[in-house]
Amino acid sequence: MSNTGRFKLEKNEHFVEHLIALGIPYERARIVDSMRPNLELTIDGDRLTIISFSGDYKQESNLIFDQEVDETVAAEMTIKSVAKRKGDNKIEIYSRGNNGEKGHRLFEFFGETMIMSLSNDLESIPVAKRYYRKI
């Protein structure tokens, strides 16, 4: 099963609520929720590259499996992240912000579908799911 390629976001679940709980203002969270970016994942040996494209906006993350690296996310915020392969159809990314807060991204691949689950170590932050289709 291939967990690389280009994917188009089709729908979100609890994404606005997740963003608001992280401190994103409601209006900004609604705008981000309405975007339908393409996500490109490539694996080259022990390197994972994730590129999100939405209009003129491009966000690129360069990770190394099983090694903590600095990752720039959402408007130039730098976090510490570790990517891990989990079987044939999962990639997990564990992240830690400067304030010690911990986040988790789980990419699950099912044929032409990829589901990205976003969670946090704080129970008050709901788990969000983003559903992508391979293009």
Secondary structure, 3 states (H helix, E strand, C coil): CCCCEEEEEEEEECHHHHHHHCCCCHHHHHHHHHCCCEEEEEEECCEEEEEEEECCEEEEEEEEECECEEEEECCCEEEEEEEEEECCCEEEEEEECCCCCEEEEEEEEECCEEEEEEEECCCCCCCEEEEEEEC
